[in-house]
């Protein structure tokens, strides 16, 4: 149907909106569980953006990102729940010294944060590489993609910084 709207640009737009929303909600977040929950919203925006880009590689990257995010984030939430019970609080400012007081939980959280940020040798890293592989898109979509990836890089740095600050 020539009058039908293509879903790609809509998905790209909704993915970008989701990432921007998550960025504003992550800023100055004080509750550790909400922090990781809003980071999941950011990841869902990235996944939606990948599906909106279209193409076999983008779809593969989106599916792999979904799979690896679900596995990694569930491990992080498990660790965070245990940490909140052990420390008696969910406030980020009050959770300190985990690598010394509870080394397994502290280093487990460090590994989870490194993995979810795409810095470890696991699926999230493959997703990062696949996302930067050449995908045939119009020139204006490439400009949007560059802006989007720039924002994601800033979010990942912020997320990694805040996540590692919890454990040291």
Backbone as CSV, one residue per row, in Angstrom:
resi,resn,N_x,N_y,N_z,CA_x,CA_y,CA_z,C_x,C_y,C_z
1,UNK,0.844,-1.171,0.000,0.000,0.000,0.000,0.896,1.244,0.000
2,UNK,0.820,2.075,-1.029,1.687,3.258,-1.091,1.369,4.307,-0.028
3,UNK,0.179,4.277,0.542,-0.183,5.273,1.561,0.257,4.855,2.963
4,UNK,0.744,3.642,3.102,1.170,3.148,4.420,2.460,3.838,4.851
5,UNK,2.553,4.083,6.125,3.740,4.719,6.693,4.780,3.643,6.976
6,UNK,6.013,3.917,6.592,7.106,2.985,6.844,7.401,2.946,8.345
7,UNK,7.531,1.760,8.926,7.770,1.688,10.374,9.190,2.070,10.786
8,UNK,10.153,2.028,9.858,11.542,2.308,10.194,11.774,3.671,10.830
9,UNK,11.365,4.761,10.157,11.590,6.078,10.767,10.861,6.262,12.097
10,UNK,9.681,5.658,12.217,8.949,5.755,13.481,9.713,5.041,14.595
11,UNK,10.260,3.871,14.290,11.014,3.132,15.306,12.309,3.848,15.671
12,UNK,12.978,4.441,14.681,14.190,5.208,14.962,13.856,6.382,15.874
13,UNK,12.771,7.089,15.570,12.355,8.235,16.381,12.003,7.807,17.800
14,UNK,11.227,6.734,17.921,10.836,6.281,19.256,12.060,5.781,20.046
15,UNK,13.001,5.164,19.363,14.234,4.750,20.032,15.017,5.932,20.560
16,UNK,15.117,6.985,19.736,15.830,8.190,20.175,15.114,8.859,21.343
17,UNK,13.780,8.920,21.276,13.000,9.513,22.369,13.230,8.727,23.660
18,UNK,13.262,7.415,23.547,13.493,6.571,24.712,14.871,6.814,25.313
19,UNK,15.880,6.944,24.478,17.239,7.189,24.976,17.332,8.558,25.644
20,UNK,16.727,9.565,25.042,16.758,10.912,25.633,16.002,10.919,26.965
21,UNK,14.835,10.271,26.995,14.070,10.183,28.239,14.899,9.505,29.326
22,UNK,15.535,8.392,28.972,16.363,7.678,29.953,17.526,8.536,30.423
23,UNK,18.112,9.317,29.516,19.231,10.184,29.897,18.797,11.199,30.948
24,UNK,17.632,11.805,30.738,17.146,12.769,31.721,16.787,12.094,33.045
25,UNK,16.256,10.885,32.983,15.867,10.195,34.206,17.075,9.610,34.946
26,UNK,18.135,9.268,34.216,19.339,8.745,34.860,20.131,9.839,35.569
27,UNK,19.986,11.055,35.086,20.751,12.158,35.645,20.341,12.383,37.101
28,UNK,21.289,12.294,37.993,21.088,12.530,39.424,20.146,11.517,40.075
29,UNK,20.073,10.320,39.548,19.252,9.258,40.142,19.928,8.809,41.425
30,UNK,19.157,8.651,42.492,19.736,8.318,43.782,19.420,6.888,44.244
31,UNK,18.435,6.258,43.670,18.036,4.905,44.028,18.678,3.919,43.052
32,UNK,19.392,2.932,43.570,20.163,2.037,42.716,19.279,1.182,41.812
33,UNK,18.135,0.727,42.325,17.251,-0.097,41.491,16.621,0.729,40.378
34,UNK,16.219,1.944,40.687,15.664,2.814,39.640,16.733,3.192,38.627
35,UNK,17.962,3.356,39.101,19.070,3.678,38.200,19.218,2.600,37.128
36,UNK,19.256,1.354,37.564,19.408,0.269,36.601,18.138,0.070,35.775
37,UNK,16.976,0.371,36.336,15.734,0.259,35.565,15.712,1.282,34.426
38,UNK,16.108,2.534,34.701,16.145,3.538,33.640,17.240,3.235,32.622
39,UNK,18.293,2.560,33.069,19.297,2.145,32.099,18.724,1.099,31.153
40,UNK,17.781,0.286,31.627,17.105,-0.676,30.752,16.250,0.045,29.716
41,UNK,15.630,1.146,30.101,14.859,1.938,29.132,15.790,2.451,28.041
42,UNK,16.981,2.882,28.437,17.966,3.341,27.450,18.326,2.214,26.491
43,UNK,18.527,1.028,27.023,18.880,-0.112,26.172,17.730,-0.485,25.231
44,UNK,16.504,-0.408,25.719,15.367,-0.716,24.840,15.277,0.311,23.711
45,UNK,15.646,1.554,23.996,15.698,2.576,22.949,16.750,2.253,21.902
46,UNK,17.891,1.770,22.347,18.952,1.386,21.411,18.486,0.221,20.541
47,UNK,17.818,-0.744,21.159,17.320,-1.904,20.423,16.269,-1.478,19.403
48,UNK,15.348,-0.612,19.821,14.316,-0.114,18.905,14.948,0.651,17.753
49,UNK,15.968,1.437,18.060,16.687,2.170,17.020,17.304,1.205,16.015
50,UNK,17.916,0.123,16.505,18.539,-0.865,15.612,17.494,-1.497,14.704
51,UNK,16.352,-1.875,15.258,15.298,-2.459,14.430,14.750,-1.445,13.430
52,UNK,14.710,-0.195,13.823,14.238,0.852,12.920,15.182,1.101,11.757
53,UNK,16.470,0.875,11.978,17.444,1.039,10.899,17.213,0.008,9.803
54,UNK,16.745,-1.155,10.172,16.447,-2.194,9.187,17.698,-2.871,8.685
55,UNK,17.507,-3.899,7.912,18.637,-4.650,7.372,18.972,-5.837,8.253
56,UNK,19.615,-6.808,7.650,19.930,-8.049,8.358,20.880,-7.826,9.529
57,UNK,21.905,-7.016,9.322,22.885,-6.793,10.387,22.274,-6.020,11.552
58,UNK,21.475,-5.012,11.254,20.835,-4.236,12.318,19.850,-5.105,13.097
59,UNK,19.097,-5.951,12.405,18.172,-6.848,13.097,18.933,-7.851,13.960
60,UNK,20.030,-8.371,13.441,20.865,-9.282,14.230,21.394,-8.567,15.476
61,UNK,21.890,-7.345,15.298,22.412,-6.578,16.436,21.313,-6.332,17.461
62,UNK,20.113,-5.994,17.005,18.997,-5.769,17.928,18.622,-7.020,18.699
63,UNK,18.546,-8.155,18.015,18.202,-9.411,18.685,19.298,-9.849,19.655
64,UNK,20.541,-9.715,19.240,21.641,-10.074,20.129,21.681,-9.148,21.347
65,UNK,21.440,-7.870,21.114,21.412,-6.917,22.218,20.302,-7.285,23.199
66,UNK,19.125,-7.644,22.670,18.020,-8.046,23.557,18.409,-9.248,24.409
67,UNK,19.017,-10.232,23.789,19.391,-11.449,24.500,20.445,-11.162,25.575
68,UNK,21.509,-10.482,25.179,22.593,-10.224,26.119,22.164,-9.252,27.225
69,UNK,21.328,-8.288,26.864,20.851,-7.350,27.879,20.009,-8.082,28.926
70,UNK,19.134,-8.979,28.478,18.283,-9.685,29.437,19.110,-10.547,30.384
71,UNK,20.120,-11.210,29.869,20.956,-12.050,30.726,21.804,-11.212,31.689
72,UNK,22.436,-10.180,31.159,23.321,-9.355,31.981,22.537,-8.547,33.000
73,UNK,21.459,-7.915,32.561,20.709,-7.047,33.481,20.024,-7.855,34.570
74,UNK,19.577,-9.076,34.272,18.984,-9.893,35.332,20.024,-10.238,36.391
75,UNK,21.256,-10.509,35.981,22.327,-10.768,36.946,22.619,-9.519,37.774
76,UNK,22.605,-8.357,37.125,22.840,-7.103,37.850,21.732,-6.864,38.869
77,UNK,20.467,-7.060,38.467,19.368,-6.842,39.415,19.424,-7.845,40.566
78,UNK,19.840,-9.063,40.285,20.005,-10.037,41.358,21.053,-9.539,42.351
79,UNK,22.187,-9.090,41.847,23.257,-8.581,42.715,22.808,-7.335,43.465
80,UNK,22.124,-6.424,42.771,21.679,-5.178,43.414,20.665,-5.469,44.520
81,UNK,19.769,-6.416,44.290,18.811,-6.781,45.339,19.509,-7.331,46.565
82,UNK,20.505,-8.162,46.345,21.262,-8.729,47.461,22.072,-7.637,48.173
83,UNK,22.632,-6.728,47.394,23.396,-5.620,47.970,22.487,-4.722,48.801
84,UNK,21.292,-4.424,48.289,20.349,-3.569,49.027,19.948,-4.224,50.348
85,UNK,19.771,-5.538,50.335,19.444,-6.232,51.583,20.640,-6.221,52.538
86,UNK,21.825,-6.433,52.013,23.012,-6.489,52.862,23.331,-5.128,53.475
87,UNK,23.187,-4.071,52.690,23.505,-2.725,53.177,22.329,-2.071,53.881
88,UNK,21.116,-2.585,53.677,19.941,-2.017,54.327,19.445,-0.732,53.686
89,UNK,19.871,-0.449,52.469,19.444,0.763,51.775,19.551,0.567,50.271
90,UNK,18.816,1.390,49.554,18.907,1.409,48.098,19.522,2.706,47.594
91,UNK,19.891,3.586,48.499,20.478,4.864,48.105,21.923,4.653,47.652
92,UNK,22.216,5.146,46.452,23.537,4.957,45.860,24.629,5.551,46.743
93,UNK,24.383,6.712,47.332,25.401,7.393,48.134,25.799,6.592,49.370
94,UNK,24.921,5.728,49.842,25.196,4.970,51.064,25.767,3.581,50.789
95,UNK,25.880,3.217,49.532,26.443,1.907,49.179,27.884,2.134,48.736
96,UNK,28.807,1.823,49.625,30.234,2.039,49.369,31.036,0.842,49.858
97,UNK,32.218,0.667,49.308,33.162,-0.325,49.790,32.735,-1.763,49.608
98,UNK,31.964,-2.062,48.578,31.484,-3.428,48.381,32.608,-4.405,48.056
99,UNK,33.618,-3.958,47.351,34.696,-4.882,46.983,35.506,-5.313,48.206
100,UNK,35.432,-4.553,49.297,36.135,-4.924,50.521,35.218,-5.657,51.497
101,UNK,34.003,-5.127,51.699,33.105,-5.742,52.683,32.439,-7.006,52.160
102,UNK,32.069,-7.027,50.910,31.434,-8.190,50.275,32.044,-8.359,48.885
103,UNK,33.220,-8.963,48.814,33.962,-9.000,47.550,33.229,-9.694,46.399
104,UNK,32.517,-10.770,46.677,31.827,-11.467,45.585,30.740,-10.578,44.998
105,UNK,29.957,-9.933,45.849,28.916,-9.025,45.349,29.521,-7.812,44.662
106,UNK,30.535,-7.232,45.269,31.152,-6.034,44.694,31.754,-6.280,43.329
107,UNK,32.556,-7.332,43.225,33.193,-7.621,41.935,32.182,-8.154,40.930
108,UNK,31.151,-8.837,41.429,30.075,-9.271,40.525,29.368,-8.088,39.905
109,UNK,29.129,-7.053,40.714,28.500,-5.846,40.184,29.432,-5.129,39.208
110,UNK,30.716,-5.089,39.529,31.684,-4.476,38.607,31.652,-5.200,37.267
111,UNK,31.698,-6.525,37.288,31.657,-7.291,36.047,30.362,-7.060,35.287
112,UNK,29.235,-6.988,35.995,27.960,-6.725,35.347,27.915,-5.361,34.689
113,UNK,28.419,-4.354,35.375,28.423,-2.994,34.827,29.345,-2.912,33.615
114,UNK,30.499,-3.543,33.700,31.421,-3.553,32.562,30.784,-4.276,31.379
115,UNK,30.101,-5.372,31.648,29.454,-6.126,30.572,28.305,-5.344,29.949
116,UNK,27.475,-4.727,30.763,26.301,-4.017,30.237,26.730,-2.746,29.500
117,UNK,27.891,-2.204,29.857,28.394,-1.017,29.162,29.047,-1.375,27.829
118,UNK,29.180,-2.668,27.538,29.753,-3.089,26.262,31.262,-3.084,26.245
119,UNK,31.890,-3.165,27.410,33.348,-3.121,27.472,33.969,-4.495,27.651
120,UNK,33.177,-5.492,27.994,33.713,-6.836,28.219,33.686,-7.640,26.925
121,UNK,34.391,-8.741,26.932,34.430,-9.613,25.758,33.219,-10.537,25.784
122,UNK,32.046,-9.990,25.559,30.822,-10.777,25.519,29.853,-10.150,24.531
123,UNK,28.609,-10.568,24.548,27.636,-10.202,23.517,27.391,-8.719,23.344
124,UNK,27.402,-7.938,24.418,27.166,-6.506,24.286,28.261,-5.856,23.438
125,UNK,29.494,-6.367,23.530,30.577,-5.843,22.707,30.341,-6.164,21.242
126,UNK,29.886,-7.377,20.961,29.567,-7.750,19.580,28.489,-6.836,19.027
127,UNK,27.509,-6.503,19.862,26.443,-5.592,19.435,27.028,-4.230,19.080
128,UNK,27.968,-3.739,19.889,28.580,-2.441,19.606,29.312,-2.474,18.266
129,UNK,30.033,-3.558,18.004,30.766,-3.677,16.741,29.794,-3.781,15.576
130,UNK,28.748,-4.580,15.721,27.772,-4.755,14.636,27.041,-3.455,14.331
131,UNK,26.815,-2.644,15.360,26.089,-1.396,15.146,26.917,-0.418,14.306
132,UNK,28.242,-0.490,14.423,29.087,0.419,13.664,29.446,-0.115,12.283
133,UNK,29.068,-1.346,11.993,29.328,-1.901,10.661,28.499,-1.132,9.632
134,UNK,28.972,-1.044,8.405,28.245,-0.269,7.404,26.867,-0.842,7.134
135,UNK,25.870,-0.005,7.317,24.481,-0.351,7.017,24.013,0.632,5.959
136,UNK,23.379,0.140,4.930,22.924,1.026,3.859,21.708,1.814,4.311
137,UNK,21.940,3.102,4.558,20.864,3.999,4.974,21.035,5.318,4.233
138,UNK,19.963,6.089,4.100,20.089,7.411,3.471,21.018,8.321,4.276
139,UNK,21.532,9.351,3.628,22.504,10.255,4.259,21.926,10.938,5.492
140,UNK,20.652,11.374,5.458,20.086,12.048,6.624,19.951,11.077,7.800
141,UNK,19.691,9.804,7.524,19.619,8.810,8.596,21.005,8.587,9.196
142,UNK,22.059,8.690,8.397,23.420,8.546,8.927,23.731,9.673,9.917
143,UNK,23.274,10.871,9.616,23.488,11.992,10.532,22.758,11.745,11.845
144,UNK,21.522,11.238,11.764,20.780,10.917,12.982,21.471,9.796,13.751
145,UNK,21.987,8.820,13.019,22.687,7.703,13.647,23.927,8.197,14.378
146,UNK,24.689,9.110,13.759,25.879,9.651,14.408,25.498,10.383,15.693
147,UNK,24.456,11.207,15.646,24.016,11.935,16.834,23.559,10.961,17.917
148,UNK,22.839,9.942,17.506,22.350,8.936,18.437,23.509,8.196,19.098
149,UNK,24.476,7.746,18.308,25.611,7.014,18.857,26.448,7.901,19.764
150,UNK,26.546,9.183,19.458,27.262,10.118,20.314,26.574,10.207,21.678
151,UNK,25.243,10.297,21.674,24.493,10.358,22.929,24.646,9.054,23.710
152,UNK,24.594,7.941,23.011,24.744,6.640,23.672,26.130,6.524,24.298
153,UNK,27.153,6.992,23.606,28.509,6.941,24.161,28.592,7.756,25.454
154,UNK,27.959,8.916,25.476,27.951,9.730,26.694,27.209,9.016,27.822
155,UNK,26.066,8.390,27.499,25.314,7.659,28.511,26.117,6.482,29.053
156,UNK,26.805,5.779,28.166,27.582,4.627,28.606,28.723,5.059,29.531
157,UNK,29.374,6.181,29.224,30.438,6.670,30.094,29.861,7.030,31.459
158,UNK,28.733,7.741,31.472,28.094,8.120,32.724,27.698,6.880,33.518
159,UNK,27.093,5.907,32.820,26.630,4.684,33.473,27.799,3.904,34.057
160,UNK,28.864,3.767,33.296,30.039,3.045,33.771,30.649,3.763,34.968
161,UNK,30.755,5.087,34.884,31.322,5.885,35.977,30.496,5.707,37.249
162,UNK,29.166,5.827,37.146,28.320,5.710,38.329,28.313,4.285,38.866
163,UNK,28.302,3.300,37.972,28.284,1.915,38.420,29.566,1.523,39.126
164,UNK,30.703,1.963,38.625,31.966,1.631,39.273,32.136,2.396,40.570
165,UNK,31.566,3.588,40.658,31.657,4.369,41.891,30.959,3.651,43.038
166,UNK,29.953,2.838,42.716,29.236,2.106,43.758,30.132,1.099,44.462
167,UNK,31.065,0.532,43.744,31.830,-0.572,44.301,33.145,-0.163,44.928
168,UNK,33.638,1.014,44.643,34.951,1.397,45.164,34.857,2.191,46.429
